[in-house]
């Protein structure tokens, strides 16, 4: 079962690029926790906390495709360095903000989010460039799985700093890690020699994929059409928007649960157990040979989070949230495998010279989903309790699962049309 991983990490530069891209993204899971604790400390409202946290992700969403196109043209190392420096500066300024001016945190978070790390979209666009066949499936699974390490250790570190030194210090620490990760990832890109534009892949599908319509496949204007109009990519982007809304809503639910008990240390345990389940599921799925079944994975993710609902207040008041950890572990098992399947589909469907742009649209979809989930889940938690926010996240995941049925069907239709055109 480990043969896929052994072949994968034998490919030059894969391990270095993966490792440094993870360091550059380490701040992401902890940022929601640190910002939520800080704004609730200022205002006492989870809705306001969701607005500020959502502004960060909205900023990243607004520039995802633009930064993808910049990376496709080359100079990705410089892009990573500039974004890392500006983003770290924004976190430092937010950490030093006076509570009386909390409302200014919203535009500051939006401006800072514009420079969030592009490491995820850049490295995901590189995998088809460096790997082939089973190795390509394994790297997307490995990335989705190892990314769960961030959701294990970033919440532990962030919540631990919040518990002992306060939310401001946690933001300062995340700023330092974001800057260090950006420098390391930029150097890894230079060592791998992949900072320039992607070379054309002989026999690769895809100028037609860029057009989103067979009638314009191969035409110059077709190549410039938005990737959102592609019949498969558009559905996958919509799925990701809803999926990340469900994931972010779950993160906020965990923070609210711990905060209402005045025990921030519970965040370390609950978030880490959920991420550990995803880590285990991702490791197994990446080792199994054969194409992933996207629809099954989507519905498994939805079912997993639905199982958590009965254990949440005000439905149930457990003596301690730790009693829900086995269910949270089960809920996480399908998360990384589902994300890996989606990213693999995007990598295969996007044209070789526009993959960073495609993953930029993915970042935009995820950013919009997170921006919507923050205030929506926060408002539902304020109004209906923690279970109310969790119910909305399950609903978002259920709609994403239904869309996966259409994405798989459209993918099959597109492949059939391409094969007929080649023959």
Secondary structure, DSSP 8 states (H G I E B T S, - for coil): --HHHHHHHTSTTHHHHHHHHHHHTTHHHHHHHHHHHHHHHHHS-HHHHHHHHHHHHHHHHHHHHHHHHHHHHS-HHHHHHHHHHHHHHHHHHHHT--GGGTTHHHHHHHHHHTT---HHHHHHHHHHHH--HHHHHHHHHHHHHHHHHHHHHHHHHHHHHHHHH-HHHHHHHHHHHHHHHHHHHHHHHHHHT--S-----TT-STHHHHHSSGGGTT-HHHHTS-GGGSHHHHHHHHHHHHHHHHHHHHHHHHHHHHHHTT-THHHHHHHHHHHHHHHHHHHHHHHS-S---HHHHHHHHHHHHHHHGGGSTTT---S-GGGGHHHHHHHHTTHHHHHHHHHHHHHHHS-GGGHHHHHHHHHHHHHHHHHHHHHHHHHHHHHH-HHHHHHHHHHHHHHHHHHHHHHHHHHHHHHHHHHHHH-
